[in-house]
Amino acid sequence: MPQIELVVPALGESISEVTLNRWLKPDGAWVRADEPVAELGTDKATQELPAPAAGKLSWRVREGETVRIGTVLAVIDTEATASAESRPADIPPLAETLPPDRSAQAEKSTVPPVTAPGIGPSSGPVPPPPLSPSPVTPRSSPAAARLLAEAQLSAAEVTGTGPGGRITKGDVLAAMAQRTPAATSAGASTLPPSPGGDGSTPGPLAPPSASASLAPSLSPPSVSVPSAGATPTGRSVTREPMSHIRRRIAERLLESQQTTATLTTFNEADMSAIIELRQRYNERFEKRHGVKLGFMSFFVKAVVEALKAFPIINARIDGQHIVYHHYYDIGVAVSTDRGLIVPVIRDADRLSFAQIESAIAELARKAREGRITLQDLEGGTFTITNGGVFGSLLSTPILNPPQSAILGMHAIQKRAVVVQDQIAIRPMMYLALSYDHRLIDGREAVQFLVRVKECIENPAVLMLGLP
């Protein structure tokens, strides 16, 4: 039988595994060539995977599983095209043969759900009539789809309350909260194996001794599934698998700490001049360019000027060599429900204030809507992160490898400072520069941060292009 494999493509040099967030087509459905059939999740972005040919789709991997590049996700039977096309378009073949409870499916048969030729309707459950009130794959919002995959829930297990039965994030959270401990322990695929298992289930968990300390560090949107048991004292605990993105964030942060000699230097900047500029011109700026004049464009411009003065900060280590970047791709950290991601503003030195603000707004919008692409996240020679939006007064940013430095912005706070031998109240911001001491000396790091401070306190220098 002519079959074409649907494999996980190479998505980037640093990407070795992905998560199958969800199938866009049911198992056994007929698909057209180049039609999106699956949604893959990488570290912090999602990408649709098209069918390489027309035919009948047979799954090989379940939703929520983490697989490596090159893994076969499904096979497409190209000879089944004619018979599949004869079916009504709105009734996918074998759609209802996948029970919502995966554990129940495992009990019925251990054979993968592959459709062989010649097997009639009598070989499996009879599909319901076309007017079935519960379609197999209810429409769901992107946030709900990601939460379904992370919680290993089937869409059929959730009642959608949105328009037309659309499943919302709140519907998924409600379904997870209603799951009882008994029901949770009964499903083989709803919880990871207990300690001491064979570890074959995707998404390994931390050992029991670390579970209590890991649980609080998970992202707020995560919802814990009650443990099947309770502690001897009667106080219950929760345990949940780490999502793919959280595991990857953990790996990257640990890699940064273990492979770099990180040091942080601090300074502070008087934000009076920028605040005055924004108050005077923000309304005209927004009317002219369609975007607000924020603080970040000033910092991007200031960083570019400082990088030009100290090119070693814009370099990286590659084995026994130093790679100098003669371009300025600035990453701007953005917080989303799925975690912190760093989209990149390309060639920031060539952009105006309005273009930088527009780029930041568009990247932030795409990130929060789950539309960010791998191209938006790749590269970057320097990163800026702003903990001040959450109220952070001072912090030590962690490097974003292979970059050699990162600037941390913080909350603006009015403080008493000395200005020309007089005590004055000024809006001040602490600045932090973390850098790889293997490559960057303290003198260069301090002078770089002082240059950023000078540009922020004298924004006319940035606008007029003065040294």
Residue pairs with C-beta under 8 A, 6 or more apart in sequence:
1 77
1 79
1 117
2 77
2 78
2 79
3 75
3 76
3 77
3 78
4 52
4 53
4 55
4 75
4 76
4 78
5 72
5 74
5 75
5 76
6 37
6 38
6 49
6 51
6 52
6 57
6 72
6 73
6 74
6 75
6 76
7 70
7 71
7 72
7 73
8 18
8 40
8 49
8 67
8 68
8 69
8 70
8 71
8 73
9 49
9 69
10 69
11 18
11 40
11 42
11 47
11 69
11 374
12 42
12 374
12 378
15 42
15 43
15 69
15 374
16 68
16 69
17 66
17 67
17 68
17 69
17 244
18 40
18 41
18 42
18 66
18 67
18 69
18 244
19 40
19 41
19 42
19 64
19 65
19 66
19 67
19 149
19 244
20 38
20 39
20 40
20 41
20 61
20 62
20 63
20 64
20 65
20 66
20 67
20 73
20 149
21 39
21 40
21 41
21 46
21 63
21 64
21 145
21 146
21 149
22 38
22 39
22 63
22 145
22 148
22 149
22 155
23 37
23 38
23 39
23 59
23 63
23 137
24 36
24 37
24 38
24 39
24 48
25 31
25 35
25 37
25 38
25 57
25 92
26 57
26 92
26 94
26 95
26 98
26 136
26 137
27 57
27 58
27 59
27 94
27 97
27 98
27 113
28 56
28 57
28 58
28 92
28 93
28 94
28 95
28 97
28 113
28 115
29 56
29 57
29 84
29 92
29 93
29 94
29 95
30 54
30 55
30 56
30 57
30 80
30 81
30 84
30 85
30 87
30 92
30 93
31 37
31 51
31 54
31 55
31 56
31 57
31 76
32 51
32 54
33 50
33 51
33 52
33 53
33 54
34 50
34 51
35 50
35 51
36 48
36 49
36 50
36 51
37 49
37 50
37 51
37 57
37 74
38 48
38 49
38 73
38 74
39 46
39 47
39 48
39 49
39 145
40 46
40 47
40 48
40 49
41 146
41 149
41 244
41 245
42 374
43 244
43 245
43 248
43 249
43 252
43 377
44 245
44 248
44 338
44 339
44 341
44 372
44 377
45 341
45 372
45 373
45 374
45 376
45 377
46 142
46 146
46 370
46 372
47 373
47 374
49 73
51 57
51 76
52 76
53 76
53 78
54 76
54 78
54 81
55 76
55 77
55 78
55 79
55 80
55 81
55 84
56 76
56 77
56 80
56 81
56 84
56 93
56 115
57 74
57 75
57 76
58 74
58 75
58 76
58 77
58 113
58 114
58 115
59 73
59 74
59 112
59 113
60 72
60 73
60 74
60 75
60 112
61 67
61 71
61 72
61 73
61 74
62 102
62 189
63 148
63 149
63 152
63 154
64 149
64 150
64 152
64 202
64 203
65 202
66 202
66 203
66 244
67 73
67 202
75 114
77 115
79 117
80 117
84 93
87 93
88 130
90 130
91 127
91 130
92 136
93 115
94 113
94 115
94 124
94 127
95 127
95 136
95 137
96 125
96 127
96 128
96 132
96 136
97 113
97 124
97 125
97 127
98 105
98 113
98 136
98 154
99 105
99 108
100 154
100 156
100 157
101 154
101 157
101 187
102 152
102 154
102 187
102 188
102 189
102 190
103 186
103 187
103 188
103 189
103 190
106 188
106 189
121 127
134 156
135 165
136 155
136 156
137 155
137 156
138 155
138 156
138 158
138 160
138 165
138 166
138 167
139 160
139 164
139 165
139 166
139 167
140 148
140 155
140 158
140 160
140 166
140 167
140 168
140 172
141 162
141 166
141 167
141 168
141 169
142 369
142 370
143 169
143 337
143 370
144 158
144 167
144 168
144 169
144 171
144 172
146 338
146 370
147 169
147 172
147 173
147 221
147 223
148 154
148 155
148 158
148 167
148 172
150 222
150 241
150 243
150 244
151 172
151 176
151 223
151 225
152 189
152 190
152 241
153 172
153 175
153 176
153 190
155 167
157 175
158 167
158 171
158 172
158 175
159 171
159 175
160 166
160 167
160 168
160 171
161 168
161 170
161 171
162 168
162 171
173 223
176 223
176 225
177 223
179 190
179 225
179 226
180 226
181 226
181 227
181 228
181 229
182 228
184 190
184 191
184 225
184 226
184 228
185 191
185 228
189 201
190 225
191 225
191 228
191 239
191 241
192 201
192 203
192 204
192 205
192 241
193 199
193 200
193 201
195 207
195 208
203 241
203 242
203 243
203 244
203 247
205 211
205 239
205 241
205 242
206 214
206 242
211 237
211 239
212 237
214 242
215 224
215 237
215 238
215 239
215 240
218 240
218 242
218 246
219 246
219 337
219 338
219 339
221 337
221 338
222 240
222 243
223 240
224 238
224 239
224 240
225 238
225 239
225 240
226 236
226 238
227 236
227 237
227 238
227 239
230 236
230 237
231 237
242 250
243 338
245 338
245 339
246 339
249 339
249 340
252 401
253 398
255 401
256 262
256 398
256 399
256 400
256 401
257 398
259 401
260 399
260 401
260 436
260 438
261 436
261 437
261 438
262 398
262 399
262 434
262 435
262 436
262 437
263 434
263 435
263 437
263 442
263 445
264 396
264 397
264 432
264 433
264 434
264 435
265 432
265 433
265 435
265 442
265 445
265 446
265 449
266 394
266 430
266 431
266 432
266 433
266 449
267 430
267 431
267 433
267 446
267 449
267 450
267 452
267 453
268 428
268 429
268 430
268 431
268 453
269 428
269 429
269 431
269 452
269 453
269 456
269 457
270 417
270 426
270 427
270 428
270 457
271 295
271 412
271 426
271 427
271 428
271 429
271 456
272 426
272 427
272 457
273 456
273 457
273 458
273 459
274 295
274 298
274 456
274 459
275 412
275 427
277 293
277 459
278 293
278 294
278 295
281 293
282 292
282 293
285 291
285 292
285 293
285 354
286 292
286 293
288 354
289 354
289 357
289 358
290 358
291 354
291 357
291 358
291 361
292 357
293 353
293 357
294 357
294 360
295 386
295 409
296 332
296 356
296 357
296 360
296 384
296 386
297 353
297 356
297 357
297 360
298 353
298 455
298 456
298 459
298 462
299 384
299 407
299 409
299 452
299 456
300 330
300 332
300 345
300 348
300 356
300 384
301 348
301 353
301 356
301 455
301 462
302 451
302 452
302 455
302 456
302 462
303 330
303 348
303 382
303 384
303 407
303 452
304 328
304 330
304 348
304 349
305 451
305 455
305 461
305 462
306 313
306 448
306 449
306 451
306 452
306 455
307 313
307 314
307 328
307 381
307 382
307 448
308 328
308 349
309 447
309 448
309 451
310 444
310 447
310 448
310 451
311 324
312 322
312 324
312 404
312 439
312 440
312 444
313 382
313 404
313 405
313 435
313 440
313 444
313 445
313 448
314 324
314 325
314 328
314 381
314 382
314 404
315 322
315 323
315 324
315 325
315 404
315 439
316 322
316 323
316 325
316 381
316 402
316 403
316 404
316 439
317 323
317 402
317 404
317 436
317 438
317 439
318 402
322 439
325 381
327 347
327 349
327 381
328 347
328 348
328 349
328 381
328 382
329 344
329 345
329 346
329 347
329 348
329 379
329 380
329 381
329 382
330 344
330 345
330 348
330 380
330 381
330 382
330 383
330 384
331 342
331 343
331 344
331 345
331 380
331 382
331 383
331 384
331 400
331 403
332 342
332 343
332 344
332 345
332 360
332 363
332 383
332 384
332 385
333 340
333 341
333 342
333 383
333 384
333 385
333 386
334 340
334 341
334 342
334 343
334 363
334 364
334 367
334 368
335 389
335 390
336 367
336 368
337 368
338 370
341 367
341 372
341 377
342 377
342 380
342 383
342 400
343 363
343 364
343 366
343 367
343 372
343 376
343 377
344 376
344 377
344 378
344 379
344 380
345 351
345 356
345 359
345 360
345 363
346 379
348 356
351 359
353 463
363 372
363 376
366 372
366 373
366 376
380 400
380 403
381 403
382 403
382 405
382 406
382 407
383 397
383 400
383 403
383 406
383 407
384 406
384 407
384 409
385 397
385 406
385 407
385 408
385 409
386 408
386 409
386 410
387 395
387 397
387 408
387 409
387 410
387 411
388 409
388 410
388 411
388 412
388 429
391 411
392 410
392 411
393 410
393 411
393 413
393 430
394 410
394 430
394 432
395 408
395 410
395 432
396 408
396 432
396 434
397 406
397 407
397 408
397 432
397 434
398 406
398 434
399 405
399 406
399 434
399 435
399 436
400 406
404 435
404 436
404 439
404 440
405 433
405 434
405 435
405 436
405 440
405 445
405 448
406 433
406 434
406 435
407 431
407 432
407 433
407 449
407 452
408 431
408 432
408 433
408 434
409 429
409 431
410 429
410 430
410 431
410 432
411 429
412 427
412 428
412 429
413 427
413 428
413 429
414 425
414 426
414 427
414 428
415 425
415 426
415 428
416 423
416 424
416 425
417 423
417 424
417 425
417 426
417 428
418 424
419 426
431 449
431 452
431 453
433 445
433 448
433 449
433 452
435 445
454 461
455 461
455 462
460 466
